[in-house]
């Protein structure tokens, strides 16, 4: 049996054991170990879980080994970001991924299960962000410029697609009249009644 700590999306924690940490089923079948709890077993949908921590931490790699490991920033849907070294590639399973991680300080290694419903993205990064935590949030300087640039790219692509869909013969009546297109008599259009 494997000891785990289940961290829910609302902040609640639940301690228990499972035969093995797997994320192939949409539910986690947990033998509850919380002291003072009346529950002995819980069937937990993965959609209610933020992350699952395995109780026994394996030894962390040496500092030399850490420098060769890829860095990842797990961005959760609640806005929190967890930065870590990745010891082995994530085991991508049907309903979530299992990560073998070491904290940026290189002191603690842990096995973490993250349901896909709890995470926005896993970003592999070149180096740790040294800015203070408050300045890493959305809305920082440059975010508005980036948003404007993305909006203009989107608008240009959209107008290009619309232009490709509209052929000259499908243009409006006014355009056909101006160009003398099919079905118009240019002389009768140009002649205006005089009073």
Helices and strands as residue ranges (DSSP letters): E 2-8, E 13-18, E 27-32, E 41-45, G 46-48, E 49-54, H 63-68, E 70-76, E 81-92, E 96-103, E 109-115, G 116-118, E 119-125, G 133-136, H 143-165, G 168-170, H 173-179, H 186-190
